Amino acid sequence: MPTDTPITHVSDTARWVALYRAMESERPDALFHDQFARRLAGPQGEEIMRRLPRAREFAWPMIVRTAVMDELILRAIERDGIDTVVNLAAGLDTRPYRLPLSPSLRWVEADLPDVIEYKEQALARERPASVLERRKIDLTDEPRRRAFFSQIGVAARQVLVITEGLLIYLTREQVAALARDLAEQRPFRFWLIDLSSPRLLKFMDKTWSKPFAQGGAPFQFAPAEGTRFFEPLGWREVEWRSMWEESLRLKRTMRLAWLWNIVARFSSAARREEGRRMSGVALLERRKAGW
């Protein structure tokens, strides 16, 4: 692999994102507290942060994404009777340890073997709040993936699937296949994703696209049709949280945000909606017969 990039594999991004959680957790007004994040990020996470262009400047969308997903996960468990959460490409996420979860909730994490092994070692002495299972699996291996989903579906009643920070690294064909496989399982009711637009990927071409592509983790999935991409695959959007709007609500936004807000006031309704859809978190629901 090239030596001029801090990213050498897509799994490296887990350490990078963990460091963002550590940075937020150490603030006096933190939106969430992840006491394990800095430990999990390790020296490699620090190195990625140091060498990635404008990494600290663009901490806000990662922090906002985490906080918004926390809210939606807890709400789904409480309001919608979710008994099983499946976190695909879970990386170094620590929600089973840091969220106020029921001891009876089943939480399943799936990721590559090296990621799971590193995480198990780092958290060996920690106790999760819920029932926690980990599965070592390459999610691009379709037969194994389908078998894994089937095993979960047999034992669950209401499932929430999470793919935080995953889809952008996949091709359209890979995302479509994943969506179909998830929709095959009747208990898989909700799917929580983060989604980018082609406009955002074009912006990222100036900052992060090159080092990520050199490290074997190119940005790929950013459908122009947004969440409508998922409709023929068995899923429909039930909620959209704009990253920009949520950053203002949570007071974790970019520099000069006030100026962009002024500019937006003079934009057309279509242009403002495009801005809302530039990046965000979407809650999808499995489509039922007749919808």
Buried (B, 14 or more C-beta within 10 A) or exposed (E): EEEEBBBBBBBBBBBBBBBBBBBBBEEEEBBBEBBBBBBBBBEBBBBBBEEBEEBEEBBBBBBBBBBBBBBBBBEBBEEEEBBBBBBBBBBBBBBBBBBEBEEEBBBBBBBBEEBBEBBEEBBEEEEBBBBBBBBBBEBEEEEEBBEBBEEBBEEBEBBBBBBBBBBBBBEEEBBBBBBBBBBBBEBBBBBBBBBBBEBBBEBBEEBBBBBBBBBBBBBBBBBEEBBEBBBEBBBBBEBBBBBBBBBBBBEBBEEEBEEEEEEEEEEEEEEEEEBBBBBBBBBBBBBEEEE
